[in-house]
Amino acid sequence: MLRTGWINEILKGFALMVTVVGLTALPLMAGNVQDARVQKGTVAYETYCTPCHGANGAPGTAVFAATKKPIDLRTYQQRNGGTFPSERWWDVTFNPEQRSVHSAVWERIRAAQHEADDRDITARGVVANIEEYVMSIQKRNR
């Protein structure tokens, strides 16, 4: 009977240790996942976005329709009240207008996905990674 209690206490201690180590590692793993998404987003941005928006989010040939001023993606958050407008990002990306530049880019991203059954899901993951990258290059207000 003493042995069973002793073994149970060891097992409880081991379970507690595994839980604490696991919870401690969660922020590290989350950081690694975030870093990986930014890295993948960087590559996708260079492939699909740089031709119009410029390297590293700096202005390229893309301009605002109303003002004809170059678009600087490094100030996207700043231009939107200091908060990154994810909903707006997705609206621009999936603009239903057939002649939209972003619609053409979306089709290129979709076409590049190898799994036909999961093409839309995988392509949306690419766009999400690009969003993570663009979030990472936002200029900070000083």
Beta strands, then each sheet from edge to edge (+ up, - down):
end
